[in-house]
Amino acid sequence: MIYRKARFQDAETIYNLIYDYAQKGEMLARSRNTIYETMRDMVVAENEDGEVVGVGGLHITWDSLAEVRSMAVSPKYKRHGIGSGIVKELIREGKEMGVKKIFTLTYKPQFFVTLGFREVKKEDLPHKVWKECIDCPKFPDCDETAMILME
């Protein structure tokens, strides 16, 4: 598996990976526009045939603080360590930039626990992280679990 930065030609695959999970209520939807706007945040997993089979993003929210978001792995590649590989790559990128705290809002907290994240109360996250939540259809009744990794 190759982990690399997303490219323009990956946009439709990224959109479809996220859309499939969003339709099941397992993650928040992202528009094509948002995918293009945040492409520099994204890492993809590419299999030996050159097919993108997973995606995740590291979004900088504030000084030394970033969010892991838009994590999706093709159902036929689940439980092969691809999601973990993506998150580890995002953590590595964050460390290179000087990120000290990485958080996520997730419906899969146990996955993040295995990567060293711990659950926190949403209220404990800096107010700056809620900037984009205002546009979420679930706001203010967020049902995701807040998790944080402190380096």
Secondary structure, DSSP 8 states (H G I E B T S, - for coil): -EEEE--GGGHHHHHHHHHHHHHTTSS----HHHHHHTGGGEEEEE-TTS-EEEEEEEEEEETTEEEEEEEEE-GGGTTSSHHHHHHHHHHHHHHHHT--EEEEEES-HHHHHTTT-EEE-GGGS-GGGGTTGGGSTTTTS--SEEEEEE-
